[in-house]
């Protein structure tokens, strides 16, 4: 290794173990990162100045609108809405029926 004066001389087994450790660490770090990014996306979508019930025609009675709001889970706390949104997203992404 004359061209690489700072190269480490380690065995192939040690190098593969180091690479496996590095890969596992990166995969474990990616999980909270993806959850955080999905939370940011959910909050941006949720905080948009638009009421989903505004798209319903005016001829629909208020009682029906309230039932639709409950069916969509719009009256639930944000953390429950986020959990349902995340589960639905993962179901669609993985192809689950």
KAFENLIN-V551149 format. One record per helix or strand. SS is the DSSP state (~ for helix, > for strand). FROM is the first residue (numbers start at 1). LEN is the number of residues. If there is no record, write none. Layout:
ss=<SS & SS>
from=<FROM & FROM>
len=<LEN & LEN>
This chain:
ss=<~ & ~ & ~ & ~>
from=<12 & 52 & 62 & 78>
len=<35 & 4 & 11 & 17>
